[in-house]
Amino acid sequence: MSDTLGIIAGGGKFPILIAKEAKKRGIKVVAVAHEGETDQAIENEADEITWIKLGQFGRLVKALKKGNVKKAVMAGTIKKKRMFEGIVPDLKGLSLMSKILFFHDDGILSAVAHELSKEGIEIISSTYYLPELVAPEGCLTKRRPTRQEKEDIRFGWNMAKEIGKLDIGQCVVVKSKTVLAVEAIEGTDETIIRGGKIAKEGAIVVKVCKPNQDLRFDLPSVGLNTVKTMNMVNASLLVIEAGKTLMFDKEEMISYANKNGICIVSIKDNKEMDL
């Protein structure tokens, strides 16, 4: 690997965790952070940092090239609703937007990665430095799914994969083989709340990787807040995709789920589910 890592940072702790791990390995960190999204704590971990507004692709490229970045990661979240809050792109940003056919997550991120490659900057997997964050396979909690829940897992998995094909979202909420909520622009937590309120209790949350997902970026992620949100609406079970999902605060998340009777299962394929 290069002795310099670029981090294109969104919100949440992921960019900060990557920066810390890179620094431990003696790697220089050049970060490009987004105003209103990225945690300011990134400044304590980066050797060089540039703050930009969403859409300022020219400034992003300039900052990475100034830092002699050859390899970079995209990490963290950007609220999808920001797309409707008056983004003012710079000239490179306008050029990039003109090349994007559909403003879906994959389309935008793939276009950014492609344009950066033309500038000599390779986007690598966001999990390269922190493979331990990737979800292992199996039932991760004391409580295991019931027979009825297993049927809903299979149903929900298929539904989540179908909306993933359309790049709508990564999450569905189901109960009794019925889709109660589909994630769109609002995000996972709001989807859980919406579906959970309809179910009253026993809702199953399924969050999976999109079938054609570029595994370098935009992997689905869950954490302690996910199960706390589920508990608020009495949801009973969380399904994630093993090997393709990021788990933050894993020990705390599983402990909280155990205390509140929530089941967490991580599977690779619902056809081979052995829970």
C-alpha positions as CSV (number, residue, x, y, z in Angstrom):
1,M,0.0,0.0,0.0
2,S,1.0,3.6,-0.4
3,D,2.4,5.5,2.5
4,T,-0.4,8.1,2.1
5,L,-4.1,7.4,2.3
6,G,-6.8,9.8,1.2
7,I,-10.1,9.7,3.0
8,I,-13.2,11.1,1.4
9,A,-15.2,11.5,4.6
10,G,-18.9,11.5,5.2
11,G,-20.7,11.4,8.6
12,G,-20.4,8.9,11.4
13,K,-17.4,7.3,13.1
14,F,-16.2,5.2,10.1
15,P,-13.8,7.8,8.6
16,I,-12.3,8.5,12.0
17,L,-11.8,4.8,12.7
18,I,-10.0,4.4,9.4
19,A,-7.8,7.4,10.0
20,K,-6.8,6.1,13.4
21,E,-5.9,2.7,12.0
22,A,-3.9,4.2,9.1
23,K,-2.0,6.4,11.5
24,K,-1.2,3.3,13.7
25,R,0.4,1.8,10.6
26,G,2.5,4.9,10.0
27,I,0.5,6.0,7.0
28,K,-0.1,9.7,6.3
29,V,-3.8,10.6,6.2
30,V,-5.1,13.3,3.9
31,A,-8.8,13.8,4.5
32,V,-11.5,15.7,2.6
33,A,-14.4,16.4,4.9
34,H,-17.9,17.5,4.1
35,E,-19.4,20.5,5.9
36,G,-22.5,19.6,7.8
37,E,-21.8,15.9,7.5
38,T,-18.3,14.9,8.7
39,D,-17.6,14.8,12.5
40,Q,-15.0,17.5,13.3
41,A,-13.1,14.9,15.3
42,I,-11.5,13.9,12.0
43,E,-9.3,16.9,12.4
44,N,-7.6,15.2,15.3
45,E,-6.6,12.2,13.2
46,A,-5.8,13.6,9.8
47,D,-2.3,15.0,8.9
48,E,-4.0,17.2,6.3
49,I,-7.6,18.1,6.0
50,T,-9.8,20.1,3.6
51,W,-13.4,21.0,4.3
52,I,-15.7,21.2,1.2
53,K,-19.3,21.6,0.5
54,L,-21.3,18.7,-1.2
55,G,-20.7,19.0,-4.9
56,Q,-17.3,20.7,-4.8
57,F,-15.6,17.9,-6.7
58,G,-12.9,20.1,-8.1
59,R,-11.8,21.1,-4.6
60,L,-11.9,17.4,-3.6
61,V,-9.6,16.4,-6.4
62,K,-7.2,19.4,-5.8
63,A,-6.9,18.5,-2.1
64,L,-6.1,14.9,-2.8
65,K,-3.6,15.7,-5.5
66,K,-1.9,18.3,-3.3
67,G,-1.5,15.6,-0.7
68,N,0.1,13.3,-3.2
69,V,-2.7,10.8,-2.7
70,K,-2.6,7.7,-5.0
71,K,-5.1,5.6,-3.0
72,A,-8.2,6.7,-1.2
73,V,-11.3,5.4,0.5
74,M,-14.8,6.7,0.6
75,A,-16.2,6.3,4.1
76,G,-19.1,7.6,6.1
77,T,-22.6,8.7,5.3
78,I,-24.1,11.6,3.3
79,K,-27.7,12.3,4.1
80,K,-29.6,11.7,0.9
81,K,-32.0,14.6,1.7
82,R,-29.0,16.9,1.1
83,M,-29.6,16.4,-2.6
84,F,-32.6,18.7,-2.3
85,E,-31.1,21.4,-0.2
86,G,-29.6,23.6,-2.8
87,I,-26.3,22.0,-3.7
88,V,-24.0,24.4,-5.6
89,P,-21.4,22.3,-7.4
90,D,-18.2,23.8,-8.7
91,L,-17.2,23.4,-12.4
92,K,-15.8,19.8,-12.0
93,G,-18.9,19.0,-9.9
94,L,-21.1,20.2,-12.7
95,S,-19.2,18.2,-15.3
96,L,-19.4,15.1,-13.1
97,M,-23.2,15.5,-12.6
98,S,-23.7,15.9,-16.4
99,K,-22.3,12.4,-16.8
100,I,-24.6,10.7,-14.3
101,L,-27.6,9.1,-15.9
102,F,-29.5,8.4,-12.7
103,F,-28.9,10.0,-9.3
104,H,-28.9,6.8,-7.3
105,D,-26.2,6.0,-4.7
106,D,-24.3,3.5,-6.9
107,G,-24.4,5.8,-9.9
108,I,-23.0,8.8,-8.1
109,L,-20.3,6.9,-6.2
110,S,-19.2,4.9,-9.2
111,A,-19.0,8.1,-11.3
112,V,-16.8,9.7,-8.6
113,A,-14.5,6.7,-8.4
114,H,-14.2,6.6,-12.2
115,E,-13.3,10.3,-12.4
116,L,-10.8,10.0,-9.6
117,S,-9.1,7.1,-11.4
118,K,-8.6,9.4,-14.4
119,E,-6.8,11.8,-12.0
120,G,-4.5,8.9,-10.9
121,I,-6.3,8.3,-7.6
122,E,-7.5,4.7,-7.0
123,I,-10.5,4.1,-4.7
124,I,-9.9,1.0,-2.6
125,S,-12.2,-0.9,-0.3
126,S,-13.4,1.0,2.7
127,T,-12.9,-2.1,4.8
128,Y,-9.2,-2.6,3.9
129,Y,-7.9,-1.2,7.1
130,L,-10.7,-2.5,9.4
131,P,-11.8,-5.9,8.2
132,E,-12.9,-6.8,11.7
133,L,-16.0,-4.5,11.2
134,V,-17.4,-6.8,8.6
135,A,-20.3,-8.9,10.0
136,P,-19.5,-12.6,10.6
137,E,-21.9,-15.4,9.7
138,G,-24.4,-16.9,12.1
139,C,-26.9,-16.1,14.8
140,L,-25.1,-13.4,16.8
141,T,-27.5,-13.3,19.8
142,K,-28.7,-15.7,22.5
143,R,-32.2,-15.7,21.1
144,R,-32.6,-17.6,17.8
145,P,-35.3,-17.1,15.2
146,T,-38.6,-19.0,15.5
147,R,-40.0,-21.0,12.6
148,Q,-42.3,-18.2,11.6
149,E,-39.5,-15.7,11.8
150,K,-37.3,-17.9,9.5
151,E,-40.1,-17.7,6.9
152,D,-40.2,-14.0,7.2
153,I,-36.4,-13.8,6.9
154,R,-36.5,-15.6,3.6
155,F,-39.4,-13.4,2.4
156,G,-37.8,-10.2,3.6
157,W,-34.4,-11.1,2.1
158,N,-35.9,-11.6,-1.4
159,M,-37.8,-8.3,-1.1
160,A,-34.7,-6.4,0.0
161,K,-32.6,-7.8,-2.8
162,E,-35.3,-6.8,-5.3
163,I,-35.4,-3.1,-4.2
164,G,-31.6,-3.3,-4.2
165,K,-31.6,-4.2,-7.9
166,L,-33.4,-0.9,-8.5
167,D,-31.0,1.0,-6.2
168,I,-33.9,2.3,-4.0
169,G,-32.5,1.3,-0.7
170,Q,-31.0,-1.5,1.3
171,C,-33.6,-2.2,4.0
172,V,-37.2,-3.5,4.3
173,V,-39.4,-4.1,7.3
174,V,-41.7,-7.2,7.1
175,K,-44.1,-9.3,9.2
176,S,-46.2,-12.3,8.3
177,K,-44.8,-12.3,4.8
178,T,-45.9,-8.7,4.2
179,V,-43.8,-5.7,3.4
180,L,-44.5,-3.0,5.9
181,A,-41.9,-0.4,4.9
182,V,-39.2,0.0,2.2
183,E,-36.2,2.2,2.7
184,A,-35.9,5.1,0.3
185,I,-34.4,8.5,0.8
186,E,-35.3,8.7,4.5
187,G,-32.7,6.2,5.8
188,T,-32.8,3.0,7.8
189,D,-33.9,4.3,11.2
190,E,-36.9,6.1,9.9
191,T,-37.8,3.0,7.9
192,I,-37.7,0.9,11.0
193,I,-39.9,3.3,12.9
194,R,-42.4,3.5,10.1
195,G,-42.7,-0.3,9.6
196,G,-42.5,-1.0,13.4
197,K,-45.4,1.2,14.2
198,I,-47.5,-0.6,11.6
199,A,-46.5,-4.0,13.0
200,K,-47.2,-2.9,16.6
201,E,-44.7,-5.7,17.6
202,G,-42.6,-8.4,16.1
203,A,-41.4,-6.6,13.0
204,I,-38.4,-8.0,11.2
205,V,-35.8,-5.7,9.8
206,V,-33.8,-6.9,6.8
207,K,-30.8,-4.9,5.6
208,V,-28.7,-6.4,2.8
209,C,-26.1,-5.4,0.2
210,K,-27.5,-4.5,-3.2
211,P,-27.0,-7.3,-5.8
212,N,-24.7,-5.3,-8.0
213,Q,-23.0,-3.4,-5.2
214,D,-19.5,-2.1,-5.7
215,L,-18.0,-3.5,-2.5
216,R,-15.4,-0.7,-2.3
217,F,-18.1,1.7,-0.9
218,D,-21.6,2.2,0.4
219,L,-21.8,-1.1,2.2
220,P,-24.8,-1.4,4.5
221,S,-24.1,-0.7,8.1
222,V,-25.8,-1.3,11.4
223,G,-24.9,-0.4,15.0
224,L,-26.1,0.1,18.5
225,N,-28.5,2.8,17.4
226,T,-30.1,0.4,15.0
227,V,-31.2,-2.1,17.7
228,K,-32.2,0.8,20.0
229,T,-34.5,2.1,17.2
230,M,-35.9,-1.4,16.8
231,N,-36.6,-1.6,20.5
232,M,-38.5,1.7,20.4
233,V,-41.1,0.0,18.1
234,N,-40.9,-3.5,19.6
235,A,-39.3,-5.0,16.5
236,S,-38.0,-8.5,17.2
237,L,-35.3,-9.4,14.7
238,L,-32.6,-7.9,12.6
239,V,-31.2,-9.7,9.4
240,I,-27.9,-8.6,7.9
241,E,-25.7,-10.0,5.1
242,A,-22.6,-11.7,6.3
243,G,-19.3,-10.5,4.8
244,K,-21.0,-7.5,3.2
245,T,-22.3,-5.5,6.2
246,L,-20.4,-3.2,8.6
247,M,-21.2,-3.6,12.3
248,F,-20.3,-0.7,14.5
249,D,-20.1,-1.0,18.3
250,K,-20.6,-4.8,17.8
251,E,-20.2,-5.9,21.4
252,E,-22.5,-3.2,22.7
253,M,-25.0,-3.8,20.0
254,I,-25.2,-7.6,20.7
255,S,-25.3,-7.0,24.4
256,Y,-28.2,-4.5,24.1
257,A,-30.1,-6.9,21.8
258,N,-29.6,-9.8,24.3
259,K,-31.0,-7.7,27.1
260,N,-34.0,-6.7,25.1
261,G,-34.8,-10.0,23.5
262,I,-33.9,-8.9,20.0
263,C,-32.5,-11.6,17.6
264,I,-29.7,-10.7,15.2
265,V,-28.8,-13.1,12.3
266,S,-26.1,-12.7,9.7
267,I,-26.5,-14.9,6.7
268,K,-24.9,-15.2,3.2
269,D,-27.8,-16.7,1.4
270,N,-31.3,-17.3,2.6
271,K,-31.5,-20.6,0.7
272,E,-28.7,-22.0,2.9
273,M,-29.8,-20.5,6.1
274,D,-28.9,-22.7,9.1
275,L,-30.1,-21.0,12.2
